[in-house]
Amino acid sequence: MKHHLCVIVFLLHLQQKWLLANADMFIRSKGVHFMLNGAPFYANGFNAYWLMYEAADPSQRPKVSAAFRQAAAHGLTVARTWAFSDGGYRPLQSYPGSYNDQMFKGLDFVVAEARRYGIKLILSLANNYESFGGKKQYVNWGRSRGQYLTSDDDFFTNSMVKGFYKNHIRSVLNRYNTISGVVYKNDPTIMAWELMNEPRCTSDPSGRTIQAWIMEMASYLKSIDRNHLLEAGIEGFYGPSSPQRSRLNPVSNIGTDFIANNMVPAIDFATVHSYPDQWLSNSNDENQLSFMSKWLDIHIQDAEHILRKPILIAEFGKSWRDRGFSPYERDVLFNTVYLKIYASAKRGGAAGGGLFWQLLASGMDNFRDGYEIILSDKRQSSTANLIAHQAHKLYLIRKWFWRSIKGRHIHN
């Protein structure tokens, strides 16, 4: 009996050691900073929505590995990707609560591979748009169960549909990774969850519908998982809570509210997206750049002084399909974003990093959307160099922070 007790105590000790070792690997937020192991963490990263989709087919997994390998070699630290594919072709969730294990194993591979290359993940849980199902698919599932639903925006208010979405949150967070053996909600490879990719509710420009939905879903998600950070997925459009800022919006009546949405206590950091080439498509490069510069400055200021939370520039890019495109103009845009982040980080501000849209591995022509960056493509070497340079600069800030901490300890 005593022998068994010793074994149990030893196993508990091992488990505790494992938990302590891994607890420090979670990214936290403290004031306006992301923190990792007691030092500020900066997300120099990328979007790659396609990771699970490709990894679900074992023959395509080398593309996922190549993307992570090249990203790590350029100093990239965070990848944002989809943890949803609702209904339709090759779904993760074929109908409410019914999951395709082959797709889930693809996501398992993505998480395990990100861990192998030292890259943190932001996993988005649903889409505003129709690709990969989106809120439209959820509403159609509600209709097929007898709900009278007149708009895709009923996704945010119908109790049955909200129940479907909550079930998806629960299913993903409690997923046991068949490769790493770690349940997702306990895995420090995941930096954060995202409630939805670019939620919009045009039927309620007052912003109340999305505000109520964010409050409900953020609170629900945190009731399951307090290890991870959470963000809403919004693009940064201002709403009724800051009317003086609304004139800055490049589009109107989206139903989101940058200040109110991010003030929700369970939302740990703010996000902003920036696509001046789409939003101001009739403007020249100079005007687009000027807009973006102002757009980012104001959001970083508001995160720092009003929200008092970190902010991530979660999507930005420039398409080669734009009229008169040149790689130089894309580099100017990337450099503008990177300098804003670096200037803020250097003075201890709220900018926690940026994720460009989007990273591809070579041989993925059917995923090209004009914004793709292929780090191994020599024609994009100037952009790849910019990305690596930014990673190095942010690393030096973190290193400087560690040195100053060390110095304080020595002098005390």
Secondary structure, DSSP 8 states (H G I E B T S, - for coil): -HHHHHHHHHHHHHHHHHHHHHHTTS-EEETTEEEETTEEE-EEEEE-TTHHHHHTSGGGHHHHHHHHHHHHHTT--EEEEE---BSSSS-SEEETTEE-HHHHHHHHHHHHHHHHTT-EEEEE--BSSSTTSHHHHHHHHHHHTT----SGGGGGT-HHHHHHHHHHHHHHHT-B-TTT--BGGG-TTEEEEES-BS---TT-TTSHHHHHHHHHHHHHHHHH-SSSEEE--------TT-HHHHTT-SS---S--HHHHHHSTT--SEEEEE-HHHHTTTS-HHHHHHHHHHHHHHHHHHIIIII-S-EEEEEE---TTSTT--HHHHHHHHHHHHHHHHHHHHTT-SEEEEEEE-B--TT-GGG--S--B-TT-GGGHHHHHHHHHHHHHHHHHHHHHHHHHHHHHHH-
